[in-house]
């Protein structure tokens, strides 16, 4: 019996290059080949989150609008404004404009999350499947511009016109409801009356969403080691913390755009036209009311937007997580 010839030793394993990510890190960062959550699922998740946010935070939005429209100093702050509205007009007045606000948030978040997902797909690196920081910012800004033009501007025009009315008796109100308000604006100001203040709205929403999507992704990674597409589902309270923190920067940066947007939407396009455009409005407000007036309503915005993002993301992350657990194969790390 002849002895078998000795087998050559296996070649040595190639040394990992310095700084190379481990396979598990690559799977966490890039999703490990997991297909992404479809844009329509993200849109549905955003819609559900928007309904919950609107019902909880509408009174703060009413107070913010009244403060921004107050040129005479009738309200001495958030608490005084809310108490004055409730005492003079009834508690229900704090939910004025809820129908257009809830509809607006539902459609806005559907469009925001859905369009952001589509734009991120376009900005993904074809080799790694990852989205760069610049791509995430551009996707967020694009989603903000789209939602501002298609959803936010006409709905906010109607909402602000309803909110600036004082009293609850329909006989004393110019606008009887959202549909009557929209019809009246179109009849008296033309179809473009519904897009009053579109430019500052585009600037506000584009900047807001660029910051918000980038910040939310960063906080998820830093706080919870959650990478997009890794199969990990945050607990609701974790999503609320990330969403709250992500929602704080936008209002501070975009305060002047928000004030100008509100003034332009409230004045309409006919009759007494005080502001002739975004730049003219900024100059006029600064000259007549001072620099601080450009950040009027900032505190109620900070009371509404970060908690609103917390509520929306708590709902949206759970919906997207349910879809991932049900329909997408989990990644074993």
Secondary structure as the mmCIF struct_conf table of DSSP 4:
data_model
#
loop_
_struct_conf.conf_type_id
_struct_conf.id
_struct_conf.beg_label_comp_id
_struct_conf.beg_label_asym_id
_struct_conf.beg_label_seq_id
_struct_conf.end_label_comp_id
_struct_conf.end_label_asym_id
_struct_conf.end_label_seq_id
HELX_LH_PP_P HELX_LH_PP_P1 UNK A 2 UNK A 17
TURN_TY1_P TURN_TY1_P1 UNK A 18 UNK A 19
HELX_LH_PP_P HELX_LH_PP_P2 UNK A 20 UNK A 22
HELX_RH_AL_P HELX_RH_AL_P1 UNK A 23 UNK A 30
TURN_TY1_P TURN_TY1_P2 UNK A 32 UNK A 33
HELX_LH_PP_P HELX_LH_PP_P3 UNK A 34 UNK A 38
HELX_RH_AL_P HELX_RH_AL_P2 UNK A 39 UNK A 69
BEND BEND1 UNK A 71 UNK A 72
BEND BEND2 UNK A 77 UNK A 77
HELX_RH_AL_P HELX_RH_AL_P3 UNK A 78 UNK A 89
HELX_RH_3T_P HELX_RH_3T_P1 UNK A 91 UNK A 95
TURN_TY1_P TURN_TY1_P3 UNK A 96 UNK A 97
HELX_RH_AL_P HELX_RH_AL_P4 UNK A 98 UNK A 123
STRN STRN1 UNK A 124 UNK A 124
TURN_TY1_P TURN_TY1_P4 UNK A 126 UNK A 128
STRN STRN2 UNK A 131 UNK A 131
HELX_RH_AL_P HELX_RH_AL_P5 UNK A 133 UNK A 147
HELX_RH_PI_P HELX_RH_PI_P1 UNK A 148 UNK A 152
HELX_RH_AL_P HELX_RH_AL_P6 UNK A 153 UNK A 163
TURN_TY1_P TURN_TY1_P5 UNK A 164 UNK A 164
BEND BEND3 UNK A 168 UNK A 168
HELX_RH_3T_P HELX_RH_3T_P2 UNK A 170 UNK A 172
BEND BEND4 UNK A 174 UNK A 174
BEND BEND5 UNK A 177 UNK A 177
HELX_RH_AL_P HELX_RH_AL_P7 UNK A 178 UNK A 189
HELX_RH_3T_P HELX_RH_3T_P3 UNK A 191 UNK A 195
TURN_TY1_P TURN_TY1_P6 UNK A 196 UNK A 197
HELX_RH_AL_P HELX_RH_AL_P8 UNK A 198 UNK A 224
TURN_TY1_P TURN_TY1_P7 UNK A 228 UNK A 229
BEND BEND6 UNK A 230 UNK A 231
HELX_RH_AL_P HELX_RH_AL_P9 UNK A 236 UNK A 246
TURN_TY1_P TURN_TY1_P8 UNK A 247 UNK A 247
HELX_RH_AL_P HELX_RH_AL_P10 UNK A 248 UNK A 253
TURN_TY1_P TURN_TY1_P9 UNK A 254 UNK A 254
HELX_RH_AL_P HELX_RH_AL_P11 UNK A 255 UNK A 267
BEND BEND7 UNK A 269 UNK A 272
BEND BEND8 UNK A 277 UNK A 277
HELX_RH_AL_P HELX_RH_AL_P12 UNK A 278 UNK A 289
HELX_RH_3T_P HELX_RH_3T_P4 UNK A 291 UNK A 295
TURN_TY1_P TURN_TY1_P10 UNK A 296 UNK A 297
HELX_RH_AL_P HELX_RH_AL_P13 UNK A 298 UNK A 327
BEND BEND9 UNK A 328 UNK A 328
HELX_LH_PP_P HELX_LH_PP_P4 UNK A 329 UNK A 332
#
